[in-house]
Each structure stands twice: as structure tokens, then as C-alpha cells.
Amino acid sequence: MTVLRDAMPDAIAASQRPGTKQAQHVAMLEAPEGATIAKIAESMEWQAHSIRGAIFRIAEKEAGTAGDL
């Protein structure tokens, strides 16, 4: 299975407000065992496409490209 934790830079976690769903995603991805989309979907009760979108938005925000369509 593909582990997503390597897709997220450590700097993102420092910029998150604690307790938000976004912060929960980042924490799961940065866990030593990482997280799969299925694992996040089960714990957050979200569908896979919503999780992929959230991960994309987090990465886009960190890269400074949010809204550059």
C-alpha cells in the first residue's frame, strides 16, 4: 500500500491550527506508520475523493499556489 506521509512536508504541521480536520489529516500522515486514504476515510468518515482534495489543498497552500488556476 502507498503511504502518504512522505507527500506532506513537516512545515505544514507547524502552520496548522490544532484540533481542525486539516490538522488531524496532517497528524495521521506524519505518524511513524503513515496513513492510507482508506485509513483516513475510516477515521474521519469521509470519502476518498474528499481526502484527496484536502491533501491537494494542503500541499497547494504550502507551495503558495492556492487559487492559481
Steps between C-alpha positions, in 0.01 A plus 500: 500500500612851430576704809413869474713646778790564262277721286467764774786723618558541874450874472128456436437356846655803668263736320178315587249599764470215749178302504391572142425221254795619293728470804365150562583401140853633531552324835389168350728546199799586719454204734794255488282239331351756263142484378316373199199670348291205622626546857424874493158437344411257776609726786364827354187348343584668169501362148828443319450783249449747786823390664697530176360850454592600855856367457531688170378824662746462789790444259382782273476738795849409619646542152340843471304409188150502652250647255743521206271341244 
